[in-house]
């Protein structure tokens, strides 16, 4: 369960970094300054889904090969070429519901502690970079 959440957060961080490159300075500032708060919120959301389902999901990226035609400079006819693609497989995993509830309670308490600083940072970003 932890690995799946960690992988998901890493992927989200990469996406946010890429999107952040196109975002306004204000949005970049807010994303940077509230990253821990948003990460904790994402973990809470995942644990709430786990409780609702009654089991966790292990997500795994599985490679597969896709064959297609490629145009090569200097050649008149396209040639077959392979490209590795990935798809996600989700496998149900049993969890200790009591432990999930305890972890959820700890994360919610931690998020409550982070919230004032996140709001303050967001307000500071808005003041520093008005749109």
N, C-alpha and C positions, 0 to 999 in steps of 0.2 A: 504494500500500500504506500509506504513512504517513498519508495523508488518511483512509483508512478506519479505521485504528486510532485516530487522533485524534478522529474523529467518534464512534466507539464509546465511547471513554473519556469524552468530553463527555456523551454520553447516559447512561452509567453514573453519572457524577457528579451529573447532574440527578436521576436516580432515587434515588441514595443521599441526596441532599439532601432530597427529598420524604419518603423513608422515615425519614430522620434526624429529621424533625420529630415523628414518632410514636415514635421509639426512646427507650429509657431514657437518662438522662444518661451512664451508663457506656458504652453502645453508641455514643452520639454522640461521646464522648471518644475511644474506640478508633478509630472511623471517621475522625475528624479527624486523629488523631496517626499513623495508619498509611496515610494516603492515598497517599503517594509509593510506599511499599512495594507496596501493592495495585495501583497503576497500572503499575509495572514488572512485577509478576507477570502482569498481564493482557496486557501486550505480549509477554512470554515465551510465554504460552499461545498467543497468536495466531501467533507465529513458528513455534512447534512444529507447529501445525496446517498452516501453509504448507509446512513441510518434509515433513510426512507426505503432503500432497496433491501436492507438486511444483509448485504454483502458488499465487499469492495470490488473494484474492477482493476485488474492488472492490464496495463496497456503496453503493447509491444509492437515495435516497427519491424515489419517483415519485408525483406527485399524480394523483388521479382524482376525478371528481365523482359523488356518490351522490345520487340524487333520492328523496325520501321525502315523506310527508304530514306537514305541520306544523299544529298547532292554534294559532290566533292568537286572543288575547283579544279578545272582541267579535264574533267570527265564529262562526256555527253550524257551518259545514262546514270541514273541514281543507283547506288549499291545498298544492299541490306546492311544495317548497323544495329547494334544492341545498345540499349540504354537501361540502366538500373533504376527502377522506381521503387517506392515503398508504400505499403498500406498498413493500417493499424489493426491489430487483432486485440479484442478485449476478452479477457478470461475472468469469470467470476472467482473470487477468493473469499473464503470464510474469514470472518473477523470476530473478535471478542467485542460484542456490542457494548458491554460495560466499559471496556478500555476506550472504545471510540467515544463514548459519552464523556468520559473523564478528559480525554484529549480535547474534545470540542469545548468543554467548559473552560479548560486552561487557555485555549486559543481565544475564546470570546473575552476572557478577562484581560488577556494581553492586548487584544484589539482595543478594548475600552481605554487602556492606558495609552495606547498610541494615538487615539483619535484626536485629543486636543492639539498635539504637536502637528499632526497631519493637517488639521484645519488651519492652524496658524501658518504653517508653511505654504499652504495653498493661497491663503490671503496675502502673504508676503510676495508670492510669485505674481499674483494678479496686480499688486501695487508696483512691483518692479518692472513688469512687462505688460502694461495695459494694451488692450487690443482695440 
